[in-house]
Amino acid sequence: MLRLVAILVSIGLVGMTQGLIVPLLSFILEQREVSAVFNGISTTALFLGVIVASPFIELVVRKYGAKRTILYSTGLAFIMTLAFPIWDNLYAWIAFRVILGIALSGIFVSTEIWLNTILTANNRGRMFAFYGLAIAIGLMIGPLGINLLSISLWAPFLVSALCYIIPMLITIRIPDDDSRLGEAETEDGNGIKRWWRIFWLAPFAMLASLVYGYMDGALIGQFPIYGSRLEMAPATISLTLSVFVFGSIVFQFPLGWLSDIWGRRQTLLLASCIGLAGFLLLPLAQTNTWMLMTMFFLVGGALGSFYSLGLAYLGDLLYGSDLPTGNVLYTMLYGVGSIMGPSFTGAAIQYFGKEWFAWSIAAMLLIYAAYGLLHSQTIKNKGSAFTTSGN
């Protein structure tokens, strides 16, 4: 039980940090009249850190265990969050985002590996709904921290950093040997060939991470710019993002339960089609704040579970030493999508108009849904990759 609490609190703090730092920095740079394209590119620095670090996290977890990986990563995130107000410089902030992304990657990968290898096919959807719920709550709370800018530049960063103490105090109580991975047994090494093989064992599940990353990066990186061009107040921008996440919270467990009964692939297809319709229609609601928030609630309800549903589906399809590596690749694809999202939507807003914020996300969902309709996957029985003791 303590292990599950540590996982959920840690990943919830990742959601809160991501939900605060990314839109906060985007909003600050927009107010300083930095271009939307450069703002979008600088936003991708955090996710570049996620991509760079992810391949190495599995090795760290195998050697030191998930517990120590979470503790080291959380400590690094604490330091880097405080670095932003200490050195208020555009180019320094890009470097800080990369390092913060490395820290968040450590928490992402280690918690996902730890959780996925202790669940079964019968409860994976519901348990990952709690995982997604923790991320969603963090993402909902995070943007509200933008309002702390009215106090000082330091305030939102300081509050975010202090929150990292909570998961560290919980995680440190777990025995060291309760989170170690067994040694990988594979005939194709640990390089690109192995990743390629594992990707094609579960492509639709893997692509859920890419699509969610694209949408997530676009929302938290470019929605503050989209909102500013609609002449929204900062409080309205943060509230609208929180409404999206609230929709995710409301529907997180029902969709997880549905995926346990109906199937992950079918649930992902349903969610992607609802999200596609929502983002296609979103520009029609952009002139009315309440209509926009209603649309964001519905779209958030459909798509907010995408990451956890894909992760649960991945756990159904991979087994043995392939599962931890699959978790690493899943996180990397999230990082790739998170770089694509703000970059593409930023360029679309600047060159084609603000409506393309929504239509860019809709295009990605259309491609994903079309692939899913043409693709099926066989689920195999499997065992655990962890060696565990107690709890």
Buried (B, 14 or more C-beta within 10 A) or exposed (E): EBBBBBBBBBBBBBBBBBBBBBBBBBBBBBEEEBEBBEBBBBBBBBBBBBBBBBBBBBEBBBEBBBBBBBBBBBBBBBBBBBBBBEEEEEEEBBBBBBBBBBBBBBBBBBBBBBBBBBBEBEEBBBBBBBBBBBBBBBBBBBBBBBBBBEEEBBBBBBBBBEBBEBBBEBBEEBBEEBBBBBEBEBEEEBEEEBBEEBBEBBBBBBBBBBBBBBBBBBBBBBBBBBBBBBEBEBEBBBBBBBBBBBBBBBBBBEBBBBBBEEBBBEBBBBBBBBBBBBBBBBBEBBEEBEBBBBBBBBBBBBBBBBBBBBBBBBBBBBBBBBBBBBBBBBBBBBBBBBBBBBBBBBBBBBEEEBBBBBBBBBBBBBBBBEBBEEEEBEBEEBEBBBBBEEE
